[in-house]
Amino acid sequence: MKTKRLAVLWLSLVLVVLACASAYALNGEKVMRLKQVVVPSPDEPGSVQKMTQVIADHKIDLNGVTIRNDSEALFMADDAAGLSAVLAEAGYSTKIEDVLAIEIPDVPGGLNSVLKVFADASVNIDHLYMFELNSNEVYYIFNITDLEKAVAVLKEAGAEIK
């Protein structure tokens, strides 16, 4: 009876160890380098709508948008340089930032796996948001100061860099 209990306890321990180890390993997550357009935005009603009106008038399709710090609008589009030029032409100050888009599986702990890889390597995340690239790919956008270190760390952890 003791042997059976020990075997069950041992098996349980092995399963817990395997679950923990696999929770922090990356399994070919796709990583893309993208650009986002940053536009200062006053904290007042309609400020972002005025920007999106310019974008709509030029028939630019947005892939993602978020507001950072109540003072900046961040736009993702296939042609970041073209989007930036259109907004600049309309009188907006723009800046293009390099970001990482990481496709993370939609499973419990998926995001945590990537965050654990970054935390273990002391990679600091400045800003994080997510967007849907198409109907079946969800990406998390990471704005990271040391982008090259982040890419190296992800590659070493098993991510697929594009």
N, C-alpha and C positions, 0 to 999 in steps of 0.2 A: 504494500500500500504506500509506504514511504517513497519507494522508487517511482511509482506512478505519479505521485504528487510532485516529486522533484523534476521528473520529465516534463510535466505540464508547466511547472514554474519556469524551467529552463527554456522551453519553447516560447512561453509568453515573453520572457526577457529578450530572446533573439528577435521576435517579431517587433517589439518596441524599438530595439536598436536599429533594425532595418528600416522601420517607418521613419525614424528620426533622421537617419542618414540620407534616405531618398528625398526627404522633404526639402533639403537644401542643395541638392544636385540639380543642375539645369539639364534638360533633355532636348537640346536642339532648339530652344526658343529662338525665334527669328528676331534679329536686331538690325534696324535700319538707321542710317544717319539721315536726318531730315533737317529742314530749316523752318522756323516759325517767324512770322512777322510780328514785331512788337510795336504797338502804337500807344503813346500816352493818351489817356482818356480821363477827362475831368469827371469827378464823382457827382454827376448830375443826370437827371432823367433825359433820355434821348441821345446821349453822347455816342453810345455804341451803335444805335440805330442809324445815326447819320453816316457812320463809317460803312455799315452794311448796305446802306442805300447806294453809296459810291460803288461798292463791290458788286451789288446786284445790277446797277446800271451798266457795268462793264462785263456783265455775264460771266463772272468768275465764280466757280463752284467751290465752296469751302468744305474742307474735310474735317475741320475741328475749330473750335473757338472756346476760349475761357477768359476770365477776367482775373488779373493778378494784383493783389494788394489794393483793390478798389481804385487803381490808378492806371492800369495798363490793360489793353485788350491784346490777346494773343490769337493770331489767325494761322491756320494751317491750310495750304492749298497746294495743288500740284506744281504751280509755278510761283514760288515765293518771291522771286525777283520781280516778276510781272505784277503781282499783287502789291508789293512794296512801291513800285513805280506809280501805279494807279492811285494809291493813297497819297503818295508824295505830291503828285500832280494836283490833287484836290486840296493840298495845303496841310496835310498831316505830316508830322515828324515820324519817321519809321526807322526801325533797326531790325536787322535779320540776325537771329540767334541759331546756332547749331544745337540740335537736340538729338536724343536717341529715342527711337520708337521701338518698343519691345513687345512682341506678341507674346502674351502670357496666357497659358491655359485657364479657362474659366472653371477652376476647381478650388475647393477650400485649400488655402495655403499657397495658391499659385503666386500671388503678388509677394507674399512673405518669402518665398524661395529666392526671388531676385533681390529683395531688400536685405536678406541675410547675407547674400554674396557681397553686396556693396558694404554692409556694416562690417563684415569680417575683414575687408580690405581697406577700411577707413575712407570709403568714397562718400563724399557728402552730396546730398541731393538738394539743389536749390529750389526746385519746383517740380511738382508731379501732377499730371492729370491724365485722363484717358479719352480716347476717341475710337470710333468705329470706322475703319478704312473702307470696308464694304460689308455686305450683309453677314459675313461669317468670320471676320477677323477683327478682334478687339486689341487695340494697342494702348499701352501706357507710355506716355511721353515723359521722359526724364530730362530736365534741364540740369546739367551737372557742370561745375566749373572745370574740373579736370576730365574732359571728355575722353582723351586718349587713355588715361588710366582706367576709366570705366570700361572702355572697349576691350582693353587687354584682360581685365579681370573677368568680364563676361565670357570672352573667348576661352580663357583657361578653365572656366567653370562648365563649359560645354555648350555655350550658345552658338548659334549660326549667325555670323556677321555678314551682312550684305553691303 
